[in-house]
Amino acid sequence: MPTSMPAAFALCLILSATPFVAHAQAASSPAPPASTHRITQFENDAVKVWRTTIQPGTPLPLHHHDHPRVLIALAPGTLKIVEESGDTKTINLKVGEAYWLPAMPAGALHQDVNASGQPIEVMVVELEKEN
């Protein structure tokens, strides 16, 4: 700091920078751990849209889809669809690619499993008027 700068001015500079330093420290705090979850994006009588994140080692619970759907990959990874019967289907998700999944037979259940080392994220568009 130049010796010609008054001490009061220097103190004002230091104090005015303090909120920015505190904000930068708060912004660098670690984020809470991510979880497997589903967030509804849009819904009407024709379509349901949701965003799903599946963490490695945390599969979705068994569930059923009455209607066909399209998955759009938002993050890459390997998705295993495990039927309650034990049958599996593997989809290697590529960002921006869309994948068609038909409606499930009545009474069938499946579980989505992340077979990757990083989180999988997809947007799902389910066609409510199709069977």
C-alpha positions as CSV (number, residue, x, y, z in Angstrom):
1,M,0.0,0.0,0.0
2,P,1.5,3.4,-0.9
3,T,2.5,5.5,2.1
4,S,0.5,8.5,0.7
5,M,-2.8,6.6,1.2
6,P,-4.5,7.8,4.4
7,A,-5.1,5.0,6.9
8,A,-8.8,5.7,7.1
9,F,-9.2,5.2,3.3
10,A,-7.2,1.9,3.6
11,L,-9.5,0.7,6.4
12,C,-12.6,1.5,4.3
13,L,-11.2,-0.6,1.5
14,I,-10.5,-3.5,3.8
15,L,-14.0,-3.3,5.4
16,S,-15.8,-2.9,2.1
17,A,-14.1,-6.1,0.8
18,T,-15.1,-8.1,3.9
19,P,-18.7,-9.1,2.6
20,F,-17.2,-10.4,-0.6
21,V,-14.6,-12.5,1.2
22,A,-17.4,-13.9,3.5
23,H,-19.6,-14.6,0.4
24,A,-16.7,-16.3,-1.4
25,Q,-16.1,-18.5,1.6
26,A,-19.8,-19.5,1.9
27,A,-19.9,-20.3,-1.8
28,S,-17.0,-22.6,-1.5
29,S,-18.6,-24.6,1.3
30,P,-19.2,-28.2,0.3
31,A,-22.6,-29.0,-1.2
32,P,-24.9,-31.4,0.7
33,P,-24.5,-34.9,-0.6
34,A,-26.5,-35.7,-3.7
35,S,-29.3,-38.3,-3.6
36,T,-31.3,-40.4,-5.9
37,H,-34.5,-38.5,-6.6
38,R,-37.3,-37.6,-9.1
39,I,-38.5,-34.1,-9.7
40,T,-41.7,-33.4,-11.6
41,Q,-41.1,-30.9,-14.4
42,F,-44.6,-30.7,-16.1
43,E,-47.8,-32.7,-16.0
44,N,-51.2,-32.5,-17.8
45,D,-53.7,-35.1,-19.1
46,A,-51.5,-35.9,-22.2
47,V,-48.0,-36.1,-20.8
48,K,-45.9,-36.3,-17.6
49,V,-42.4,-35.0,-17.5
50,W,-39.9,-35.6,-14.7
51,R,-36.2,-35.4,-14.1
52,T,-34.5,-38.3,-12.4
53,T,-31.1,-38.5,-10.8
54,I,-29.8,-41.9,-9.8
55,Q,-26.6,-42.1,-7.7
56,P,-24.3,-45.0,-8.0
57,G,-25.3,-47.8,-5.6
58,T,-28.7,-46.2,-4.9
59,P,-31.3,-47.7,-7.3
60,L,-34.9,-46.5,-7.6
61,P,-37.4,-48.6,-5.8
62,L,-39.5,-51.2,-7.8
63,H,-42.2,-49.4,-9.8
64,H,-44.5,-49.7,-12.8
65,H,-45.1,-47.7,-16.0
66,D,-48.6,-48.0,-17.6
67,H,-47.6,-45.8,-20.5
68,P,-44.7,-45.6,-22.9
69,R,-42.0,-43.0,-22.3
70,V,-38.9,-41.4,-23.8
71,L,-35.7,-40.9,-21.7
72,I,-33.4,-38.1,-22.7
73,A,-29.9,-38.4,-21.2
74,L,-28.7,-35.3,-19.4
75,A,-25.6,-37.0,-17.9
76,P,-23.8,-40.1,-19.4
77,G,-23.8,-43.5,-17.7
78,T,-25.0,-47.1,-17.8
79,L,-28.6,-47.6,-16.8
80,K,-29.7,-51.2,-15.9
81,I,-33.4,-51.8,-15.9
82,V,-33.9,-54.8,-13.7
83,E,-37.3,-56.5,-14.0
84,E,-38.8,-58.1,-10.9
85,S,-38.5,-61.4,-12.8
86,G,-34.7,-60.9,-12.9
87,D,-34.5,-60.0,-16.6
88,T,-32.3,-57.0,-17.3
89,K,-31.9,-54.5,-20.1
90,T,-28.8,-52.2,-20.2
91,I,-28.8,-48.7,-21.8
92,N,-25.5,-46.9,-22.3
93,L,-26.8,-43.3,-22.0
94,K,-25.1,-40.6,-24.1
95,V,-25.8,-37.0,-23.3
96,G,-28.5,-35.5,-25.6
97,E,-29.7,-38.9,-26.9
98,A,-33.3,-40.1,-26.6
99,Y,-34.3,-43.7,-25.8
100,W,-37.8,-45.3,-26.2
101,L,-39.3,-47.5,-23.5
102,P,-42.7,-49.1,-24.1
103,A,-45.4,-49.4,-21.5
104,M,-44.9,-52.3,-19.1
105,P,-47.2,-55.3,-19.0
106,A,-49.9,-55.3,-16.3
107,G,-48.5,-56.3,-12.9
108,A,-44.8,-56.1,-14.0
109,L,-42.4,-54.1,-11.9
110,H,-38.9,-52.9,-12.5
111,Q,-36.1,-51.1,-10.8
112,D,-33.6,-48.6,-12.4
113,V,-30.0,-49.2,-11.3
114,N,-27.0,-46.9,-12.0
115,A,-24.3,-49.3,-13.1
116,S,-21.8,-46.3,-13.5
117,G,-19.4,-44.7,-11.2
118,Q,-21.0,-41.3,-11.5
119,P,-24.6,-40.0,-11.1
120,I,-27.0,-40.6,-14.0
121,E,-29.5,-37.9,-14.9
122,V,-32.4,-38.3,-17.4
123,M,-35.5,-36.3,-18.4
124,V,-38.5,-38.7,-18.8
125,V,-41.5,-37.9,-21.0
126,E,-44.3,-40.3,-20.4
127,L,-47.2,-40.3,-22.9
128,E,-50.4,-40.6,-20.7
129,K,-52.8,-41.3,-23.6
130,E,-50.8,-44.2,-25.0
131,N,-50.8,-47.8,-23.8
